[in-house]
């Protein structure tokens, strides 16, 4: 499967609104283990988003406070 965003590609990011819930399928900028990474949102629940890669691997759940931006199409 081809990555949705290729390594080194330039992306535009909008701020993630405080208290909002990202939509499944959106790509977000999140802080994970002290690193900033782009991840695909694969599910949501109150106060959390499940982040995955586009190969079907689920990385886990993260607090919405760790999400700071949404990649614009």
PDB file with one MODEL, atoms N, CA, C and O in Angstrom:
MODEL        1
ATOM      1  N   UNK A   1       0.842  -1.174   0.000  1.00  0.00           N
ATOM      2  CA  UNK A   1       0.000   0.000   0.000  1.00  0.00           C
ATOM      3  C   UNK A   1       0.889   1.238   0.000  1.00  0.00           C
ATOM      4  O   UNK A   1       1.853   1.307   0.762  1.00  0.00           O
ATOM      5  N   UNK A   2       0.583   2.191  -0.824  1.00  0.00           N
ATOM      6  CA  UNK A   2       1.345   3.431  -0.905  1.00  0.00           C
ATOM      7  C   UNK A   2       0.968   4.333   0.257  1.00  0.00           C
ATOM      8  O   UNK A   2      -0.213   4.460   0.579  1.00  0.00           O
ATOM      9  N   UNK A   3       1.951   4.964   0.894  1.00  0.00           N
ATOM     10  CA  UNK A   3       1.621   5.863   1.998  1.00  0.00           C
ATOM     11  C   UNK A   3       0.746   7.024   1.535  1.00  0.00           C
ATOM     12  O   UNK A   3       0.881   7.501   0.408  1.00  0.00           O
ATOM     13  N   UNK A   4      -0.137   7.470   2.395  1.00  0.00           N
ATOM     14  CA  UNK A   4      -0.966   8.634   2.101  1.00  0.00           C
ATOM     15  C   UNK A   4      -0.088   9.879   2.004  1.00  0.00           C
ATOM     16  O   UNK A   4      -0.298  10.727   1.137  1.00  0.00           O
ATOM     17  N   UNK A   5       0.888   9.985   2.889  1.00  0.00           N
ATOM     18  CA  UNK A   5       1.842  11.094   2.883  1.00  0.00           C
ATOM     19  C   UNK A   5       3.230  10.474   2.840  1.00  0.00           C
ATOM     20  O   UNK A   5       3.610   9.720   3.737  1.00  0.00           O
ATOM     21  N   UNK A   6       3.975  10.791   1.807  1.00  0.00           N
ATOM     22  CA  UNK A   6       5.311  10.214   1.655  1.00  0.00           C
ATOM     23  C   UNK A   6       6.299  10.899   2.598  1.00  0.00           C
ATOM     24  O   UNK A   6       6.155  12.081   2.911  1.00  0.00           O
ATOM     25  N   UNK A   7       7.289  10.152   3.040  1.00  0.00           N
ATOM     26  CA  UNK A   7       8.324  10.664   3.918  1.00  0.00           C
ATOM     27  C   UNK A   7       8.982  11.889   3.273  1.00  0.00           C
ATOM     28  O   UNK A   7       9.405  11.834   2.118  1.00  0.00           O
ATOM     29  N   UNK A   8       9.066  12.976   4.013  1.00  0.00           N
ATOM     30  CA  UNK A   8       9.695  14.196   3.526  1.00  0.00           C
ATOM     31  C   UNK A   8       8.762  15.128   2.778  1.00  0.00           C
ATOM     32  O   UNK A   8       9.168  16.226   2.396  1.00  0.00           O
ATOM     33  N   UNK A   9       7.513  14.716   2.558  1.00  0.00           N
ATOM     34  CA  UNK A   9       6.557  15.559   1.841  1.00  0.00           C
ATOM     35  C   UNK A   9       6.167  16.769   2.690  1.00  0.00           C
ATOM     36  O   UNK A   9       6.090  16.682   3.915  1.00  0.00           O
ATOM     37  N   UNK A  10       5.925  17.888   2.026  1.00  0.00           N
ATOM     38  CA  UNK A  10       5.439  19.091   2.710  1.00  0.00           C
ATOM     39  C   UNK A  10       3.933  18.957   2.889  1.00  0.00           C
ATOM     40  O   UNK A  10       3.225  18.537   1.973  1.00  0.00           O
ATOM     41  N   UNK A  11       3.449  19.317   4.074  1.00  0.00           N
ATOM     42  CA  UNK A  11       2.014  19.281   4.351  1.00  0.00           C
ATOM     43  C   UNK A  11       1.594  20.598   4.994  1.00  0.00           C
ATOM     44  O   UNK A  11       2.406  21.291   5.605  1.00  0.00           O
ATOM     45  N   UNK A  12       0.328  20.928   4.849  1.00  0.00           N
ATOM     46  CA  UNK A  12      -0.248  22.088   5.525  1.00  0.00           C
ATOM     47  C   UNK A  12      -1.053  21.577   6.708  1.00  0.00           C
ATOM     48  O   UNK A  12      -1.820  20.621   6.590  1.00  0.00           O
ATOM     49  N   UNK A  13      -0.868  22.227   7.843  1.00  0.00           N
ATOM     50  CA  UNK A  13      -1.526  21.787   9.073  1.00  0.00           C
ATOM     51  C   UNK A  13      -2.300  22.947   9.675  1.00  0.00           C
ATOM     52  O   UNK A  13      -1.784  24.057   9.807  1.00  0.00           O
ATOM     53  N   UNK A  14      -3.559  22.671  10.041  1.00  0.00           N
ATOM     54  CA  UNK A  14      -4.388  23.648  10.740  1.00  0.00           C
ATOM     55  C   UNK A  14      -4.396  23.290  12.222  1.00  0.00           C
ATOM     56  O   UNK A  14      -4.298  22.115  12.576  1.00  0.00           O
ATOM     57  N   UNK A  15      -4.512  24.294  13.092  1.00  0.00           N
ATOM     58  CA  UNK A  15      -4.583  23.993  14.527  1.00  0.00           C
ATOM     59  C   UNK A  15      -5.788  23.109  14.839  1.00  0.00           C
ATOM     60  O   UNK A  15      -6.852  23.244  14.235  1.00  0.00           O
ATOM     61  N   UNK A  16      -5.596  22.208  15.789  1.00  0.00           N
ATOM     62  CA  UNK A  16      -6.690  21.347  16.233  1.00  0.00           C
ATOM     63  C   UNK A  16      -7.469  22.091  17.308  1.00  0.00           C
ATOM     64  O   UNK A  16      -6.895  22.480  18.325  1.00  0.00           O
ATOM     65  N   UNK A  17      -8.769  22.298  17.101  1.00  0.00           N
ATOM     66  CA  UNK A  17      -9.563  23.054  18.078  1.00  0.00           C
ATOM     67  C   UNK A  17      -9.667  22.343  19.432  1.00  0.00           C
ATOM     68  O   UNK A  17      -9.969  21.151  19.487  1.00  0.00           O
ATOM     69  N   UNK A  18      -9.424  23.054  20.490  1.00  0.00           N
ATOM     70  CA  UNK A  18      -9.543  22.512  21.846  1.00  0.00           C
ATOM     71  C   UNK A  18     -10.958  21.996  22.080  1.00  0.00           C
ATOM     72  O   UNK A  18     -11.937  22.689  21.806  1.00  0.00           O
ATOM     73  N   UNK A  19     -11.051  20.784  22.585  1.00  0.00           N
ATOM     74  CA  UNK A  19     -12.348  20.188  22.895  1.00  0.00           C
ATOM     75  C   UNK A  19     -13.020  19.505  21.721  1.00  0.00           C
ATOM     76  O   UNK A  19     -14.061  18.870  21.893  1.00  0.00           O
ATOM     77  N   UNK A  20     -12.446  19.622  20.524  1.00  0.00           N
ATOM     78  CA  UNK A  20     -13.040  18.983  19.345  1.00  0.00           C
ATOM     79  C   UNK A  20     -12.638  17.513  19.294  1.00  0.00           C
ATOM     80  O   UNK A  20     -11.689  17.093  19.956  1.00  0.00           O
ATOM     81  N   UNK A  21     -13.362  16.751  18.512  1.00  0.00           N
ATOM     82  CA  UNK A  21     -13.067  15.341  18.304  1.00  0.00           C
ATOM     83  C   UNK A  21     -12.713  15.167  16.829  1.00  0.00           C
ATOM     84  O   UNK A  21     -13.522  15.516  15.969  1.00  0.00           O
ATOM     85  N   UNK A  22     -11.529  14.638  16.509  1.00  0.00           N
ATOM     86  CA  UNK A  22     -11.184  14.468  15.101  1.00  0.00           C
ATOM     87  C   UNK A  22     -12.083  13.422  14.446  1.00  0.00           C
ATOM     88  O   UNK A  22     -12.651  12.563  15.120  1.00  0.00           O
ATOM     89  N   UNK A  23     -12.201  13.509  13.130  1.00  0.00           N
ATOM     90  CA  UNK A  23     -13.014  12.542  12.393  1.00  0.00           C
ATOM     91  C   UNK A  23     -12.161  11.336  12.008  1.00  0.00           C
ATOM     92  O   UNK A  23     -10.969  11.466  11.733  1.00  0.00           O
ATOM     93  N   UNK A  24     -12.784  10.175  11.994  1.00  0.00           N
ATOM     94  CA  UNK A  24     -12.100   8.969  11.531  1.00  0.00           C
ATOM     95  C   UNK A  24     -11.673   9.214  10.080  1.00  0.00           C
ATOM     96  O   UNK A  24     -12.468   9.681   9.264  1.00  0.00           O
ATOM     97  N   UNK A  25     -10.426   8.900   9.770  1.00  0.00           N
ATOM     98  CA  UNK A  25      -9.890   9.110   8.435  1.00  0.00           C
ATOM     99  C   UNK A  25      -9.041  10.362   8.307  1.00  0.00           C
ATOM    100  O   UNK A  25      -8.298  10.508   7.337  1.00  0.00           O
ATOM    101  N   UNK A  26      -9.139  11.274   9.282  1.00  0.00           N
ATOM    102  CA  UNK A  26      -8.298  12.466   9.250  1.00  0.00           C
ATOM    103  C   UNK A  26      -6.876  12.119   9.662  1.00  0.00           C
ATOM    104  O   UNK A  26      -6.647  11.188  10.434  1.00  0.00           O
ATOM    105  N   UNK A  27      -5.926  12.882   9.133  1.00  0.00           N
ATOM    106  CA  UNK A  27      -4.539  12.738   9.538  1.00  0.00           C
ATOM    107  C   UNK A  27      -4.243  13.885  10.499  1.00  0.00           C
ATOM    108  O   UNK A  27      -4.519  15.046  10.199  1.00  0.00           O
ATOM    109  N   UNK A  28      -3.681  13.549  11.650  1.00  0.00           N
ATOM    110  CA  UNK A  28      -3.427  14.549  12.682  1.00  0.00           C
ATOM    111  C   UNK A  28      -1.948  14.587  13.056  1.00  0.00           C
ATOM    112  O   UNK A  28      -1.212  13.617  12.874  1.00  0.00           O
ATOM    113  N   UNK A  29      -1.542  15.728  13.579  1.00  0.00           N
ATOM    114  CA  UNK A  29      -0.208  15.884  14.143  1.00  0.00           C
ATOM    115  C   UNK A  29      -0.342  15.673  15.645  1.00  0.00           C
ATOM    116  O   UNK A  29      -1.058  16.409  16.324  1.00  0.00           O
ATOM    117  N   UNK A  30       0.352  14.663  16.156  1.00  0.00           N
ATOM    118  CA  UNK A  30       0.230  14.321  17.571  1.00  0.00           C
ATOM    119  C   UNK A  30       1.608  14.099  18.186  1.00  0.00           C
ATOM    120  O   UNK A  30       2.552  13.680  17.515  1.00  0.00           O
ATOM    121  N   UNK A  31       1.693  14.386  19.462  1.00  0.00           N
ATOM    122  CA  UNK A  31       2.918  14.125  20.209  1.00  0.00           C
ATOM    123  C   UNK A  31       2.827  12.712  20.773  1.00  0.00           C
ATOM    124  O   UNK A  31       1.920  12.391  21.540  1.00  0.00           O
ATOM    125  N   UNK A  32       3.787  11.870  20.377  1.00  0.00           N
ATOM    126  CA  UNK A  32       3.822  10.477  20.809  1.00  0.00           C
ATOM    127  C   UNK A  32       5.229  10.180  21.314  1.00  0.00           C
ATOM    128  O   UNK A  32       6.199  10.256  20.560  1.00  0.00           O
ATOM    129  N   UNK A  33       5.327   9.845  22.581  1.00  0.00           N
ATOM    130  CA  UNK A  33       6.626   9.534  23.196  1.00  0.00           C
ATOM    131  C   UNK A  33       7.674  10.598  22.899  1.00  0.00           C
ATOM    132  O   UNK A  33       8.778  10.292  22.449  1.00  0.00           O
ATOM    133  N   UNK A  34       7.316  11.841  23.155  1.00  0.00           N
ATOM    134  CA  UNK A  34       8.208  13.003  23.011  1.00  0.00           C
ATOM    135  C   UNK A  34       8.597  13.304  21.567  1.00  0.00           C
ATOM    136  O   UNK A  34       9.545  14.053  21.332  1.00  0.00           O
ATOM    137  N   UNK A  35       7.875  12.728  20.587  1.00  0.00           N
ATOM    138  CA  UNK A  35       8.141  13.000  19.170  1.00  0.00           C
ATOM    139  C   UNK A  35       6.850  13.474  18.509  1.00  0.00           C
ATOM    140  O   UNK A  35       5.758  13.038  18.875  1.00  0.00           O
ATOM    141  N   UNK A  36       6.983  14.359  17.545  1.00  0.00           N
ATOM    142  CA  UNK A  36       5.834  14.813  16.766  1.00  0.00           C
ATOM    143  C   UNK A  36       5.693  13.896  15.560  1.00  0.00           C
ATOM    144  O   UNK A  36       6.654  13.680  14.822  1.00  0.00           O
ATOM    145  N   UNK A  37       4.487  13.353  15.359  1.00  0.00           N
ATOM    146  CA  UNK A  37       4.259  12.410  14.261  1.00  0.00           C
ATOM    147  C   UNK A  37       2.892  12.654  13.636  1.00  0.00           C
ATOM    148  O   UNK A  37       1.958  13.101  14.303  1.00  0.00           O
ATOM    149  N   UNK A  38       2.790  12.352  12.337  1.00  0.00           N
ATOM    150  CA  UNK A  38       1.503  12.368  11.662  1.00  0.00           C
ATOM    151  C   UNK A  38       0.904  10.976  11.757  1.00  0.00           C
ATOM    152  O   UNK A  38       1.576   9.978  11.495  1.00  0.00           O
ATOM    153  N   UNK A  39      -0.367  10.918  12.135  1.00  0.00           N
ATOM    154  CA  UNK A  39      -1.045   9.628  12.276  1.00  0.00           C
ATOM    155  C   UNK A  39      -2.454   9.720  11.712  1.00  0.00           C
ATOM    156  O   UNK A  39      -3.066  10.788  11.691  1.00  0.00           O
ATOM    157  N   UNK A  40      -2.950   8.587  11.261  1.00  0.00           N
ATOM    158  CA  UNK A  40      -4.313   8.460  10.782  1.00  0.00           C
ATOM    159  C   UNK A  40      -5.228   8.153  11.971  1.00  0.00           C
ATOM    160  O   UNK A  40      -4.926   7.276  12.780  1.00  0.00           O
ATOM    161  N   UNK A  41      -6.340   8.873  12.073  1.00  0.00           N
ATOM    162  CA  UNK A  41      -7.311   8.592  13.131  1.00  0.00           C
ATOM    163  C   UNK A  41      -8.187   7.439  12.652  1.00  0.00           C
ATOM    164  O   UNK A  41      -8.854   7.546  11.623  1.00  0.00           O
ATOM    165  N   UNK A  42      -8.185   6.336  13.400  1.00  0.00           N
ATOM    166  CA  UNK A  42      -8.954   5.153  13.001  1.00  0.00           C
ATOM    167  C   UNK A  42     -10.198   4.920  13.856  1.00  0.00           C
ATOM    168  O   UNK A  42     -11.062   4.127  13.484  1.00  0.00           O
ATOM    169  N   UNK A  43     -10.295   5.598  14.990  1.00  0.00           N
ATOM    170  CA  UNK A  43     -11.478   5.497  15.851  1.00  0.00           C
ATOM    171  C   UNK A  43     -11.397   6.628  16.879  1.00  0.00           C
ATOM    172  O   UNK A  43     -10.329   7.196  17.106  1.00  0.00           O
ATOM    173  N   UNK A  44     -12.527   6.945  17.490  1.00  0.00           N
ATOM    174  CA  UNK A  44     -12.551   7.949  18.548  1.00  0.00           C
ATOM    175  C   UNK A  44     -13.453   7.474  19.678  1.00  0.00           C
ATOM    176  O   UNK A  44     -14.361   6.665  19.484  1.00  0.00           O
ATOM    177  N   UNK A  45     -13.182   7.989  20.828  1.00  0.00           N
ATOM    178  CA  UNK A  45     -14.054   7.802  21.989  1.00  0.00           C
ATOM    179  C   UNK A  45     -13.852   9.037  22.865  1.00  0.00           C
ATOM    180  O   UNK A  45     -12.967   9.848  22.593  1.00  0.00           O
ATOM    181  N   UNK A  46     -14.633   9.181  23.872  1.00  0.00           N
ATOM    182  CA  UNK A  46     -14.595  10.392  24.686  1.00  0.00           C
ATOM    183  C   UNK A  46     -13.173  10.707  25.165  1.00  0.00           C
ATOM    184  O   UNK A  46     -12.570   9.945  25.920  1.00  0.00           O
ATOM    185  N   UNK A  47     -12.660  11.843  24.707  1.00  0.00           N
ATOM    186  CA  UNK A  47     -11.365  12.323  25.163  1.00  0.00           C
ATOM    187  C   UNK A  47     -10.154  11.663  24.535  1.00  0.00           C
ATOM    188  O   UNK A  47      -9.022  11.988  24.894  1.00  0.00           O
ATOM    189  N   UNK A  48     -10.370  10.725  23.586  1.00  0.00           N
ATOM    190  CA  UNK A  48      -9.243  10.005  22.994  1.00  0.00           C
ATOM    191  C   UNK A  48      -9.463   9.734  21.512  1.00  0.00           C
ATOM    192  O   UNK A  48     -10.590   9.707  21.019  1.00  0.00           O
ATOM    193  N   UNK A  49      -8.347   9.536  20.821  1.00  0.00           N
ATOM    194  CA  UNK A  49      -8.386   9.113  19.421  1.00  0.00           C
ATOM    195  C   UNK A  49      -7.462   7.912  19.259  1.00  0.00           C
ATOM    196  O   UNK A  49      -6.372   7.873  19.831  1.00  0.00           O
ATOM    197  N   UNK A  50      -7.901   6.946  18.484  1.00  0.00           N
ATOM    198  CA  UNK A  50      -7.051   5.807  18.162  1.00  0.00           C
ATOM    199  C   UNK A  50      -6.243   6.204  16.925  1.00  0.00           C
ATOM    200  O   UNK A  50      -6.804   6.607  15.906  1.00  0.00           O
ATOM    201  N   UNK A  51      -4.925   6.086  17.029  1.00  0.00           N
ATOM    202  CA  UNK A  51      -4.071   6.472  15.917  1.00  0.00           C
ATOM    203  C   UNK A  51      -3.447   5.240  15.286  1.00  0.00           C
ATOM    204  O   UNK A  51      -3.045   4.297  15.967  1.00  0.00           O
ATOM    205  N   UNK A  52      -3.377   5.281  13.952  1.00  0.00           N
ATOM    206  CA  UNK A  52      -2.920   4.127  13.177  1.00  0.00           C
ATOM    207  C   UNK A  52      -2.066   4.608  12.012  1.00  0.00           C
ATOM    208  O   UNK A  52      -1.955   5.805  11.750  1.00  0.00           O
ATOM    209  N   UNK A  53      -1.465   3.643  11.320  1.00  0.00           N
ATOM    210  CA  UNK A  53      -0.837   3.991  10.055  1.00  0.00           C
ATOM    211  C   UNK A  53      -1.765   3.527   8.939  1.00  0.00           C
ATOM    212  O   UNK A  53      -2.778   2.880   9.203  1.00  0.00           O
ATOM    213  N   UNK A  54      -1.428   3.851   7.704  1.00  0.00           N
ATOM    214  CA  UNK A  54      -2.343   3.494   6.621  1.00  0.00           C
ATOM    215  C   UNK A  54      -2.136   2.066   6.114  1.00  0.00           C
ATOM    216  O   UNK A  54      -2.669   1.701   5.066  1.00  0.00           O
ATOM    217  N   UNK A  55      -1.372   1.263   6.841  1.00  0.00           N
ATOM    218  CA  UNK A  55      -1.202  -0.145   6.515  1.00  0.00           C
ATOM    219  C   UNK A  55      -2.069  -1.031   7.407  1.00  0.00           C
ATOM    220  O   UNK A  55      -1.971  -2.256   7.348  1.00  0.00           O
ATOM    221  N   UNK A  56      -2.920  -0.412   8.235  1.00  0.00           N
ATOM    222  CA  UNK A  56      -3.807  -1.171   9.094  1.00  0.00           C
ATOM    223  C   UNK A  56      -3.272  -1.440  10.496  1.00  0.00           C
ATOM    224  O   UNK A  56      -3.970  -2.033  11.318  1.00  0.00           O
ATOM    225  N   UNK A  57      -2.031  -1.009  10.781  1.00  0.00           N
ATOM    226  CA  UNK A  57      -1.472  -1.207  12.118  1.00  0.00           C
ATOM    227  C   UNK A  57      -1.996  -0.127  13.061  1.00  0.00           C
ATOM    228  O   UNK A  57      -1.849   1.065  12.789  1.00  0.00           O
ATOM    229  N   UNK A  58      -2.600  -0.542  14.157  1.00  0.00           N
ATOM    230  CA  UNK A  58      -3.080   0.393  15.177  1.00  0.00           C
ATOM    231  C   UNK A  58      -1.952   0.649  16.155  1.00  0.00           C
ATOM    232  O   UNK A  58      -1.404  -0.279  16.750  1.00  0.00           O
ATOM    233  N   UNK A  59      -1.608   1.933  16.316  1.00  0.00           N
ATOM    234  CA  UNK A  59      -0.549   2.309  17.256  1.00  0.00           C
ATOM    235  C   UNK A  59      -1.066   2.413  18.679  1.00  0.00           C
ATOM    236  O   UNK A  59      -0.307   2.213  19.628  1.00  0.00           O
ATOM    237  N   UNK A  60      -2.347   2.724  18.843  1.00  0.00           N
ATOM    238  CA  UNK A  60      -2.926   2.815  20.177  1.00  0.00           C
ATOM    239  C   UNK A  60      -3.793   4.044  20.335  1.00  0.00           C
ATOM    240  O   UNK A  60      -4.084   4.753  19.372  1.00  0.00           O
ATOM    241  N   UNK A  61      -4.200   4.282  21.575  1.00  0.00           N
ATOM    242  CA  UNK A  61      -5.061   5.419  21.897  1.00  0.00           C
ATOM    243  C   UNK A  61      -4.211   6.550  22.451  1.00  0.00           C
ATOM    244  O   UNK A  61      -3.246   6.316  23.178  1.00  0.00           O
ATOM    245  N   UNK A  62      -4.576   7.775  22.102  1.00  0.00           N
ATOM    246  CA  UNK A  62      -3.896   8.942  22.646  1.00  0.00           C
ATOM    247  C   UNK A  62      -4.935   9.949  23.106  1.00  0.00           C
ATOM    248  O   UNK A  62      -6.037  10.022  22.563  1.00  0.00           O
ATOM    249  N   UNK A  63      -4.569  10.709  24.096  1.00  0.00           N
ATOM    250  CA  UNK A  63      -5.441  11.764  24.603  1.00  0.00           C
ATOM    251  C   UNK A  63      -5.569  12.870  23.564  1.00  0.00           C
ATOM    252  O   UNK A  63      -4.617  13.161  22.840  1.00  0.00           O
ATOM    253  N   UNK A  64      -6.733  13.480  23.491  1.00  0.00           N
ATOM    254  CA  UNK A  64      -6.929  14.584  22.548  1.00  0.00           C
ATOM    255  C   UNK A  64      -5.981  15.740  22.845  1.00  0.00           C
ATOM    256  O   UNK A  64      -5.689  16.541  21.957  1.00  0.00           O
ATOM    257  N   UNK A  65      -5.502  15.836  24.070  1.00  0.00           N
ATOM    258  CA  UNK A  65      -4.553  16.908  24.408  1.00  0.00           C
ATOM    259  C   UNK A  65      -3.209  16.721  23.712  1.00  0.00           C
ATOM    260  O   UNK A  65      -2.426  17.667  23.626  1.00  0.00           O
ATOM    261  N   UNK A  66      -2.924  15.508  23.211  1.00  0.00           N
ATOM    262  CA  UNK A  66      -1.684  15.248  22.469  1.00  0.00           C
ATOM    263  C   UNK A  66      -1.796  15.616  20.994  1.00  0.00           C
ATOM    264  O   UNK A  66      -0.790  15.639  20.286  1.00  0.00           O
ATOM    265  N   UNK A  67      -3.005  15.902  20.526  1.00  0.00           N
ATOM    266  CA  UNK A  67      -3.223  16.257  19.123  1.00  0.00           C
ATOM    267  C   UNK A  67      -3.241  17.772  19.015  1.00  0.00           C
ATOM    268  O   UNK A  67      -4.036  18.444  19.671  1.00  0.00           O
ATOM    269  N   UNK A  68      -2.349  18.306  18.174  1.00  0.00           N
ATOM    270  CA  UNK A  68      -2.235  19.753  18.057  1.00  0.00           C
ATOM    271  C   UNK A  68      -2.626  20.282  16.689  1.00  0.00           C
ATOM    272  O   UNK A  68      -2.856  21.482  16.536  1.00  0.00           O
ATOM    273  N   UNK A  69      -2.707  19.400  15.681  1.00  0.00           N
ATOM    274  CA  UNK A  69      -3.028  19.883  14.343  1.00  0.00           C
ATOM    275  C   UNK A  69      -3.686  18.823  13.488  1.00  0.00           C
ATOM    276  O   UNK A  69      -3.615  17.626  13.767  1.00  0.00           O
ATOM    277  N   UNK A  70      -4.340  19.309  12.421  1.00  0.00           N
ATOM    278  CA  UNK A  70      -4.998  18.432  11.446  1.00  0.00           C
ATOM    279  C   UNK A  70      -4.398  18.755  10.087  1.00  0.00           C
ATOM    280  O   UNK A  70      -4.306  19.921   9.702  1.00  0.00           O
ATOM    281  N   UNK A  71      -3.991  17.719   9.362  1.00  0.00           N
ATOM    282  CA  UNK A  71      -3.430  17.904   8.036  1.00  0.00           C
ATOM    283  C   UNK A  71      -4.553  18.301   7.073  1.00  0.00           C
ATOM    284  O   UNK A  71      -5.603  17.660   7.019  1.00  0.00           O
ATOM    285  N   UNK A  72      -4.305  19.371   6.319  1.00  0.00           N
ATOM    286  CA  UNK A  72      -5.278  19.841   5.347  1.00  0.00           C
ATOM    287  C   UNK A  72      -5.086  19.077   4.039  1.00  0.00           C
ATOM    288  O   UNK A  72      -3.963  18.727   3.676  1.00  0.00           O
ATOM    289  N   UNK A  73      -6.185  18.821   3.336  1.00  0.00           N
ATOM    290  CA  UNK A  73      -6.112  18.099   2.052  1.00  0.00           C
ATOM    291  C   UNK A  73      -5.605  19.005   0.956  1.00  0.00           C
ATOM    292  O   UNK A  73      -5.477  18.576  -0.191  1.00  0.00           O
TER     293      UNK A  73
ENDMDL
END
